[in-house]
């Protein structure tokens, strides 16, 4: 039987690798879980966050104080399961209130075995992550709570995110097709590095038949689709581990097949063009992050989820093995590279999420730009 505190709640602890411990109450499943602790600034869209494969092996801290108000429905999942390793909230809803809700968030976390913690001072925790960086952590609740030194030792034994090859753990095992809505205009081969369900949906709305392929697919599988374009999806882990995906991207560029990449796909394209990548201090995660388009000066408010980024400067032009290219977008908060565009081959990518189902939708026209690229080809 799990121990119960004086307030009637099961005690829990969030333990960071630097020895900091945050106490709270068990939320969701009880037990222990390990991962990289990160914070997400989105005030809405927690269901999309939890089911986004890009959050694989991460313990997500919600900076919004109240979470779970709209419960959990059966329509907004971005994949077939919750991918976060753990969940940290301050003030969970006692009773959800939304006409689409089918059950409470805590019920869904328990049913999927996701260990969480509530009643945490998430403001202090977020400031700590900002100052010291994203780091390994663990959530321990109920009988799993132990002496601080023992829990810290478990956290330190966990693998770091840098060097983690995770795309294969979230990618589809079998290829599948999402048909075009209405008349089929184009056929696209989408490499699943951790794709979200809304991406093929938005492509299909533009008359595109989407063939979603496993991460281990090669050029033969791509060409078998007879694609008008290739899409590189979002996904988790360190892009430096994706030698096969990078080599495949190089082959696509050599054949001048129109290519569009999002998030992890942006980093894959960048590395194929000769740019390096690095681990950010605490990353960009939320739905309120500004991005500037170098060509137009236009600002878009975007959804993002990444802890790695491409090296480069805003507007920087550079020579690649496939001709001239440019850093096309950047974040004015910290000058992080947010997009790459090729001049001599039909390829571009962005670090943010134009498919964000929870919004904002400023970047949605990028899918139309991909369509235009295929029209020209």
PAZAMI-436920 format. One line per 3 residues: number of its first residue (from 1); their letters; for each residue x, y, z of C-alpha. Coordinates in nm, 4 decimals. Example, Ala and Ser with C-alpha at 12.3 -4.5 7.8 and 13.67 -1.06 7.14 Angstrom:
BEGIN
1	as	1.2300/-0.4500/0.7800  1.3670/-0.1060/0.7140;
% end
This chain:
BEGIN
1	xxx	0.0000/0.0000/0.0000  0.1327/0.3451/-0.0910  0.2152/0.5783/0.2004;
4	xxx	-0.0309/0.8610/0.2586  0.0751/1.2024/0.3884  -0.0931/1.4066/0.6585;
7	xxx	-0.3041/1.5839/0.3938  -0.4422/1.2551/0.2646  -0.2321/1.2650/-0.0541;
10	xxx	0.0361/1.0210/-0.1652  0.3778/1.1934/-0.1377  0.5961/1.2386/-0.4444;
13	xxx	0.9296/1.3971/-0.5318  1.0849/1.5454/-0.8439  1.4603/1.4894/-0.8182;
16	xxx	1.7102/1.6732/-1.0420  2.0578/1.5529/-1.1259  2.2120/1.8544/-0.9515;
19	xxx	2.0592/1.7347/-0.6229  1.7616/1.9730/-0.6099  1.4440/1.8053/-0.4836;
22	xxx	1.0883/1.9374/-0.5255  0.8207/1.7794/-0.3061  0.4581/1.7324/-0.4027;
25	xxx	0.1764/1.4806/-0.4369  0.1387/1.1838/-0.6697  -0.0491/1.2636/-0.9913;
28	xxx	-0.1390/1.0018/-1.2476  0.0335/0.6658/-1.2078  0.2505/0.5953/-0.9048;
31	xxx	0.6060/0.4646/-0.9172  0.9275/0.6016/-1.0632  1.0251/0.7453/-1.3998;
34	xxx	1.3428/0.8990/-1.5421  1.4038/1.1464/-1.8235  1.5169/1.4970/-1.9110;
37	xxx	1.3233/1.7671/-1.7261  1.2021/2.0501/-1.9541  0.9340/2.3174/-1.9295;
40	xxx	0.6515/2.3994/-2.1706  0.4980/2.7489/-2.1695  0.1741/2.6597/-2.3491;
43	xxx	-0.1399/2.7573/-2.1561  -0.3524/2.5230/-2.3691  -0.2974/2.2053/-2.5684;
46	xxx	-0.1669/1.9768/-2.2946  -0.3215/1.6727/-2.4668  -0.1289/1.7473/-2.7877;
49	xxx	0.1875/1.7997/-2.5830  0.1563/1.4700/-2.3992  0.0949/1.2696/-2.7186;
52	xxx	0.3664/1.4430/-2.9253  0.6411/1.1839/-2.9972  0.9008/1.4642/-2.9826;
55	xxx	0.8598/1.4610/-2.6022  0.9780/1.0993/-2.5775  1.2014/1.0463/-2.2719;
58	xxx	1.1266/1.3921/-2.1282  0.9645/1.4950/-1.8012  0.7467/1.7918/-1.8943;
61	xxx	0.6833/2.0786/-1.6535  0.3739/2.2860/-1.7356  0.4390/2.6515/-1.6509;
64	xxx	0.0661/2.7311/-1.6626  -0.0546/2.6847/-1.3039  -0.3871/2.5123/-1.3748;
67	xxx	-0.3805/2.1987/-1.5892  -0.6539/1.9488/-1.6710  -0.9529/2.1844/-1.6816;
70	xxx	-1.0763/2.0514/-2.0165  -1.0130/1.6858/-1.9342  -0.9162/1.4337/-2.2032;
73	xxx	-1.1015/1.3643/-2.5282  -1.0698/1.1043/-2.8025  -1.0059/1.3441/-3.0918;
76	xxx	-0.6959/1.5540/-3.0124  -0.4240/1.2900/-2.9722  -0.1201/1.3495/-3.1948;
79	xxx	-0.0249/0.9804/-3.1820  -0.1507/0.6508/-3.0447  -0.0142/0.7050/-2.6920;
82	xxx	0.1340/0.9455/-2.4396  0.5090/0.9784/-2.4965  0.6332/1.1938/-2.2070;
85	xxx	0.8323/1.0111/-1.9406  0.6790/1.2118/-1.6586  0.4510/1.5065/-1.5927;
88	xxx	0.4819/1.7968/-1.3474  0.1978/2.0377/-1.2667  0.1126/2.2852/-0.9960;
91	xxx	-0.2654/2.2872/-0.9583  -0.4459/1.9978/-1.1326  -0.8169/2.0317/-1.2010;
94	xxx	-1.0386/1.8477/-0.9547  -1.3179/1.8048/-1.2087  -1.2821/1.8614/-1.5858;
97	xxx	-1.5395/2.0759/-1.7610  -1.5673/2.0528/-2.1399  -1.8339/1.9079/-2.3688;
100	xxx	-1.5714/1.7002/-2.5530  -1.4147/1.5564/-2.2375  -1.4455/1.1811/-2.1876;
103	xxx	-1.2355/1.1425/-1.8717  -0.9989/1.3341/-1.6468  -0.6352/1.3975/-1.7293;
106	xxx	-0.5223/1.2140/-1.4165  -0.7331/0.9127/-1.5205  -0.5623/0.9039/-1.8618;
109	xxx	-0.2171/0.9359/-1.7058  -0.2936/0.6445/-1.4743  -0.4347/0.4264/-1.7518;
112	xxx	-0.1225/0.4778/-1.9616  0.1180/0.4364/-1.6686  0.2568/0.7906/-1.6773;
115	xxx	0.4078/0.8904/-1.3431  0.3419/1.2511/-1.2482  0.3613/1.4933/-0.9595;
118	xxx	0.1376/1.7855/-0.8601  0.1516/2.0669/-0.6023  0.4980/2.1672/-0.7229;
121	xxx	0.6141/2.5301/-0.7254  0.6508/2.5270/-1.1035  0.7565/2.8944/-1.1146;
124	xxx	1.0621/2.8238/-0.8988  1.1287/2.5012/-1.0898  1.1136/2.6786/-1.4271;
127	xxx	1.3536/2.9487/-1.3079  1.5910/2.6764/-1.1898  1.5850/2.5066/-1.5319;
130	xxx	1.6401/2.8416/-1.7062  1.9415/2.9159/-1.4877  2.0971/2.5692/-1.4811;
133	xxx	1.9672/2.4173/-1.8043  1.7558/2.1126/-1.8883  1.8960/1.8125/-1.7065;
136	xxx	1.8281/1.4532/-1.6126  1.5589/1.4065/-1.3514  1.3212/1.1559/-1.1968;
139	xxx	0.9711/1.1532/-1.0540  0.9246/0.9209/-0.7555  0.5907/0.8661/-0.5853;
142	xxx	0.4372/0.6364/-0.3271  0.6605/0.3475/-0.2301  0.9233/0.4569/-0.4836;
145	xxx	1.0112/0.7635/-0.2727  1.3446/0.6965/-0.1029  1.6305/0.8843/0.0577;
148	xxx	1.7406/1.1843/-0.1483  2.0888/1.0424/-0.2127  1.9439/0.7178/-0.3439;
151	xxx	1.7024/0.8955/-0.5782  1.9764/1.1283/-0.7077  2.1946/0.8233/-0.7769;
154	xxx	1.9162/0.6716/-0.9897  1.8848/0.9945/-1.1856  2.2587/1.0155/-1.2476;
157	xxx	2.2565/0.6605/-1.3839  2.0056/0.7561/-1.6548  2.1345/0.8331/-2.0092;
160	xxx	2.1587/1.2020/-2.1122  1.9631/1.3482/-2.4034  2.2802/1.4508/-2.5869;
163	xxx	2.3742/1.1568/-2.8061  2.0319/0.9917/-2.7704  1.9080/0.8115/-3.0824;
166	xxx	1.5318/0.8067/-3.0255  1.3643/0.8440/-3.3657  1.3581/0.4682/-3.4186;
169	xxx	1.1696/0.4231/-3.0914  0.8777/0.6439/-3.1993  0.8635/0.5857/-3.5761;
172	xxx	0.5958/0.3696/-3.7371  0.6960/0.0073/-3.7910  0.4924/-0.0238/-4.1108;
175	xxx	0.4298/0.2328/-4.3817  0.0756/0.3632/-4.4233  -0.1115/0.6009/-4.6512;
178	xxx	-0.3289/0.9019/-4.5680  -0.5382/0.9688/-4.8756  -0.5864/1.3080/-5.0365;
181	xxx	-0.9055/1.4886/-4.9496  -1.0871/1.5452/-5.2755  -0.8925/1.5186/-5.5995;
184	xxx	-0.5336/1.4004/-5.5595  -0.2906/1.6651/-5.6787  0.0403/1.5319/-5.5456;
187	xxx	0.1952/1.2335/-5.3741  0.4409/1.2884/-5.0853  0.6757/1.0473/-4.9093;
190	xxx	0.6921/1.1454/-4.5406  0.9822/1.0097/-4.3357  0.8449/0.9370/-3.9890;
193	xxx	1.0988/1.0562/-3.7338  0.8161/1.1077/-3.4817  0.5399/1.2533/-3.6959;
196	xxx	0.2298/1.4143/-3.5441  -0.1129/1.3076/-3.6689  -0.2123/1.6573/-3.7755;
199	xxx	0.0676/1.6822/-4.0336  -0.0670/1.4233/-4.2841  -0.4144/1.5628/-4.2145;
202	xxx	-0.3162/1.9147/-4.3212  -0.1291/1.7839/-4.6247  -0.4289/1.5750/-4.7289;
205	xxx	-0.6518/1.8843/-4.7100  -0.4341/2.0295/-4.9860  -0.4950/1.7368/-5.2179;
208	xxx	-0.1808/1.5466/-5.1175  -0.1664/1.1695/-5.0788  0.0779/1.1089/-4.7941;
211	xxx	0.2831/0.7893/-4.7709  0.4256/0.7757/-4.4169  0.7436/0.5669/-4.4140;
214	xxx	0.9458/0.4187/-4.1231  1.2624/0.6006/-4.0194  1.4815/0.3190/-4.1538;
217	xxx	1.3472/0.3623/-4.5098  1.6030/0.4088/-4.7866  1.5998/0.5733/-5.1263;
220	xxx	1.4448/0.2671/-5.2885  1.1420/0.2949/-5.0597  1.1175/0.6677/-5.1307;
223	xxx	1.1323/0.6203/-5.5078  0.8796/0.3355/-5.4931  0.6208/0.5923/-5.3836;
226	xxx	0.6928/0.7932/-5.7019  0.6727/1.1089/-5.4910  0.6230/1.4647/-5.6058;
229	xxx	0.7825/1.5714/-5.2796  0.9500/1.4452/-4.9625  0.8639/1.5508/-4.6076;
232	xxx	1.0926/1.5218/-4.3020  0.8921/1.5143/-3.9801  0.9497/1.6298/-3.6249;
235	xxx	1.0924/1.3842/-3.3719  1.2927/1.3341/-3.0502  1.6594/1.2990/-2.9654;
238	xxx	1.9916/1.4273/-3.0920  1.9994/1.4997/-3.4685  2.3705/1.4144/-3.4743;
241	xxx	2.2716/1.0469/-3.4364  2.0634/1.0398/-3.7560  2.3286/0.9389/-4.0099;
244	xxx	2.0850/0.7361/-4.2208  1.8207/1.0110/-4.2362  2.0863/1.2691/-4.3232;
247	xxx	2.2280/1.0476/-4.6006  1.8763/0.9904/-4.7340  1.8159/1.3658/-4.7375;
250	xxx	2.1362/1.4163/-4.9355  2.0128/1.1667/-5.1952  1.6781/1.3471/-5.2193;
253	xxx	1.8601/1.6777/-5.2740  2.0808/1.5215/-5.5416  1.7670/1.4156/-5.7302;
256	xxx	1.6127/1.7619/-5.6843  1.2916/1.6228/-5.5399  1.1058/1.9057/-5.3573;
259	xxx	1.1673/1.8711/-4.9844  1.0079/2.0250/-4.6744  1.1174/1.9624/-4.3146;
262	xxx	0.9717/2.0531/-3.9762  1.1539/2.0729/-3.6407  1.3753/1.7590/-3.6281;
265	xxx	1.3438/1.7577/-4.0060  1.4879/2.1099/-4.0105  1.7945/1.9869/-3.8239;
268	xxx	1.8306/1.6885/-4.0575  1.8197/1.9137/-4.3654  2.0645/2.1564/-4.2030;
271	xxx	2.3155/1.8820/-4.1313  2.2772/1.7518/-4.4877  2.3687/2.1028/-4.6042;
274	xxx	2.6823/2.1029/-4.3881  2.5606/2.2904/-4.0784  2.6304/2.1683/-3.7264;
277	xxx	2.3844/2.1220/-3.4420  2.4146/2.1823/-3.0686  2.2253/2.1141/-2.7450;
280	xxx	2.0421/2.4243/-2.6264  2.0512/2.5346/-2.2628  1.6813/2.4760/-2.2025;
283	xxx	1.5247/2.4749/-2.5495  1.2044/2.6224/-2.6902  0.8787/2.4563/-2.5841;
286	xxx	0.5430/2.6302/-2.6008  0.2912/2.7952/-2.8311  0.3926/3.1609/-2.7998;
289	xxx	0.7424/3.1856/-2.9497  0.8127/3.4606/-3.2075  0.9956/3.3890/-3.5333;
292	xxx	1.1148/3.6412/-3.7925  1.1244/3.5644/-4.1663  1.4494/3.7175/-4.2929;
295	xxx	1.3128/3.7756/-4.6442  1.0044/3.9721/-4.5402  1.0682/4.0828/-4.1829;
298	xxx	0.7309/3.9366/-4.0916  0.6885/3.8010/-3.7389  0.4943/3.4803/-3.6733;
301	xxx	0.3935/3.3521/-3.3320  0.4741/2.9823/-3.3377  0.4490/2.6523/-3.1539;
304	xxx	0.7839/2.4887/-3.0818  0.9340/2.1867/-2.9104  1.3079/2.1409/-2.9493;
307	xxx	1.6160/2.1114/-2.7320  1.8681/2.1055/-3.0195  1.9250/2.3700/-3.2863;
310	xxx	2.1258/2.4405/-3.6008  2.4408/2.6488/-3.5852  2.4318/2.9744/-3.7795;
313	xxx	2.3438/3.3433/-3.7714  2.0176/3.5142/-3.8753  2.0182/3.5721/-4.2517;
316	xxx	2.3533/3.3995/-4.2983  2.4222/3.2843/-4.6536  2.6437/2.9815/-4.6996;
319	xxx	2.7618/2.7369/-4.9627  2.6469/2.3778/-4.9303  2.7223/2.0621/-5.1304;
322	xxx	2.3973/2.1390/-5.3132  2.4540/2.5040/-5.3916  2.3738/2.8278/-5.2146;
325	xxx	2.1561/2.8298/-4.9026  2.0494/3.0738/-4.6327  1.9368/3.0848/-4.2723;
328	xxx	1.5826/3.1967/-4.3524  1.4187/3.2380/-4.0106  1.5326/3.3138/-3.6568;
331	xxx	1.3948/3.3668/-3.3087  1.4354/3.7292/-3.1893  1.4482/3.6133/-2.8261;
334	xxx	1.7900/3.4510/-2.8646  1.8774/3.4489/-3.2409  1.8277/3.0720/-3.2609;
337	xxx	1.8115/2.9418/-3.6186  1.4462/2.8746/-3.7066  1.4656/2.7872/-4.0754;
340	xxx	1.6840/2.7038/-4.3757  1.6160/2.7633/-4.7434  1.8091/2.6365/-5.0467;
343	xxx	1.8560/2.8545/-5.3557  1.9699/2.5962/-5.6110  1.7602/2.2939/-5.5117;
346	xxx	1.3884/2.2889/-5.4163  1.4196/2.2471/-5.0396  1.3351/2.4404/-4.7236;
349	xxx	1.2611/2.3694/-4.3589  1.1538/2.5384/-4.0356  1.2284/2.4670/-3.6720;
352	xxx	0.8760/2.5418/-3.5528  0.5396/2.3661/-3.6012  0.2994/2.4947/-3.8698;
355	xxx	0.0832/2.1891/-3.8006  0.0269/2.2821/-3.4324  -0.3289/2.1656/-3.3604;
358	xxx	-0.3542/2.3699/-3.0410  -0.2374/2.6794/-3.2306  -0.1170/2.9302/-3.3116;
361	xxx	-0.1707/2.8983/-3.6876  0.0422/3.1855/-3.8202  0.2733/2.9379/-3.9946;
364	xxx	0.0078/2.7204/-4.1637  0.0751/2.8771/-4.5093  0.4112/2.6954/-4.5148;
367	xxx	0.2211/2.3870/-4.6329  0.0942/2.5942/-4.9253  0.4526/2.6944/-4.9990;
370	xxx	0.5434/2.3251/-5.0147  0.2594/2.2772/-5.2639  0.3935/2.5651/-5.4753;
373	xxx	0.7385/2.4083/-5.4689  0.5959/2.0843/-5.6078  0.3932/2.2767/-5.8698;
376	xx	0.7099/2.4421/-5.9987  0.8940/2.1112/-6.0106;
% end
